[in-house]
Amino acid sequence: MFLTDDIIYIQMQKTGCSHIAMLLSRMFKGQQIGKHNPATEALLTGNYHFISSIRNPWDWYLSLWSYGVQGKGGLHDRLVNKKYRRILRHFHQHPLVKIESLIKEMRKDTDAWREVYADASDVELFRRWLKMIHAAENASWLGENYVESGLSELCGFMSHRYLSLCCSARLHPSKLIAVKDIHMLADYERHHCHVDDFIRQESLEDDLCKVLERLSLLRHEDKSLIYSMKKTNASHRYRSIGEYYDKECAELVGLREKIVIDKFDYQSPM
């Protein structure tokens, strides 16, 4: 997150977050605290204006995959490598749990994951990757407390990240345990989202200017900077988004990311 005296920017992955944080650091005195981390309870009770960013879920998955094809990103690293060393940390504290995790890690087919990350122009590889990401048997390898939170049974990985970062999901594990269906999850989101303004990746410059202007924090030179600065950490793709999706994959994202899609009224590319 990026923290100033007035605002806190929560950085959700693959939503232009590195670019926005860089712009804010050029415009304001503040500090970068971690990166994709949620606000603490102390910050949530402070007098801050919370900002985050969001992206069309269909485009978000394509960007996440394209970034992995470049060999980048924590998700790609977790999927194509076996993480024995991470599991063995503090083994003596929870030996039975660690042994179970080791067995699961041994079964991870890293060759299959490397194969679907082989070519950013191959639409069939993307579609296979997308189905693998949403397969229940693969959820534990995605990491980030996705399975442990119970969210893997209710929503996709993007919604999990959104709920974790923007709705304090990590601070309310007992409340999430009580959530049994998508309607209860939507209710949880409505009651716990602490973000005051969202910047859509699709209209990043316009939205950022509008938010800062409304807060009386936008100077003329800041506006020029926002519209002139080159994008950060952009993933490369060879085709339009509509070419990567077929009806089945588009419907899969539509079902699994219903929380984000309904809230922000995003539309399918199909």
Disulfide bonds with the S-S distance in Angstrom:
none
